[in-house]
Amino acid sequence: MYSVFTGKRERYGRRLLTDIRVFLKKEPHQFITVYEFAAYCSLDVEDLYAYLD
């Protein structure tokens, strides 16, 4: 299955979340917020919320 946000497969999404956690110095069990994801990927938060609604 492909991601709505990236157009990539699930495995890429998991790797991306891991990279974001490393960049933000978060532990593996900590969540990534929509704002953190948007900032890391240079996306507009409002565009992400449009997909989530």
N, C-alpha and C positions, 0 to 999 in steps of 0.2 A: 504494500500500500504506500502511496506517495503522500507526502506532507502538503497541506494546503499552503503553508507559509513559504516553504523552501522549494517545493517541487521535487524533493529528493525522497529517498526511502527512509524507513524508520531507523535503520542503523545509523544513517548520517545524522538524524535528529538527536539520537542518544549521544553520539560523539560531540555534536555541537553543544549540547547541555553540559557535557563533561568539560569541554574547552572553556565555556563561560564560567563554570564553577572554579576552575583553575585560575582564570583571569581575575575573578572577583575574590579569590582566596577563601572560598566557601568549602565546607566539608561535604562529602558525598551525600549525606542525608538531608542537607539543607535545600530548600526550594529556590527556584529562580523565578523572580517576579516578571510580570509582563513588561514593566518598565526597564528592568535589567536586560531582558531579551531584546527589546526594541533598541536600547542604547547600543548594545554589543553589535547588533546586525544593521545599525544605521537605518532603522525603520521608524515610521511615525506610529506612536502608541494608538492613536485614534483608528488607524487602518487595521491594526491588530484586533482592537475591540470590535470593529465592524465584522470581522470574520468570526469572532467568538459569539456574537449575538446571533 
